[in-house]
Amino acid sequence: MEQAILAGAEPFRMEGNETGVLVSHGFTGTTQSVRPLGEALAAEGFTVAGPRLEGHGTTMDDHAKSTARGWISSVEEDLAWLEGRCENVFIAGLSMGGMLSLYFAGTRPDLIKGAVPINACVYLDNPDLARLVFDPAAPPSVPGVGSDIKAPGVEELVYPEVPVPPLKEFMAIMRVTDDLLPAITAPVLVLQSLEDHVVPPENGPHILERLGSTDKELVRLENSYHVATLDNDKELIAERTVRFIRDHGG
């Protein structure tokens, strides 16, 4: 059983109209990182869900035991909630949450009307991290990479370290999602920071090129680092996401 949820890491649901939007946080992060985007979407009248991914927002021990299947299930629960009350469902997310938005665009084309990945990760280009995944001598955790934010005085609520066991899970779903990209036909708005110290910024163009969708766009975020949803471009992200949803029937 997971431990008590940290203050600020609670999942959220906001009832609105018949257009639903799921907004997912990333690996080691919490809903705190995407709550401003969720609130901006709710202010536009949309029904919004922000799941807390399994093992996140509680303790490092919980995170160390979490799995890709668990993260997927966390999203599926809120997608079912949206599907039960909305005519159209969109999905957005930050970092691994952006990856999950693409995963579901590829596996649930019957449901997902459009996806907005924000600094999503489908490859890491990090041999040092890759070497840890199956190394029996690997430490239980490595230093975290949270709060990669350009705006002064803004902090992300995130685990200070990255447990090594779920890295295998992360890399597995990352590879699966990359393989799904050519099969995605739903519209996709890719938002990518020009300077990102967590995910290689080349992920944005890579995703755009591999997507099967003919309705796709890459928007560069010029004034934010990785946690762009809390950074200087957060209003731009909300504005472009709202426009994307409205342009595609939301």
Secondary structure, 3 states (H helix, E strand, C coil): CCCCCCCCCCCEEECCCCEEEEEECCCCCCHHHCHHHHHHHHHCCCEEEECCCCCCCCCHHHHHCCCHHHHHHHHHHHHHHHHCCCCEEEEEEECHHHHHHHHHHHHCCCCEEEEEEECCCCCCCCHHHHHHHCCCCCCCEEECCCCCCCCCCCCCCCCCEEECHHHHHHHHHHHHHHHHHHHCCCCEEEEEECCCCCCCCCHHHHHHHHCCCCCEEEEEECCCCCCHHHCCCHHHHHHHHHHHHHHCCC
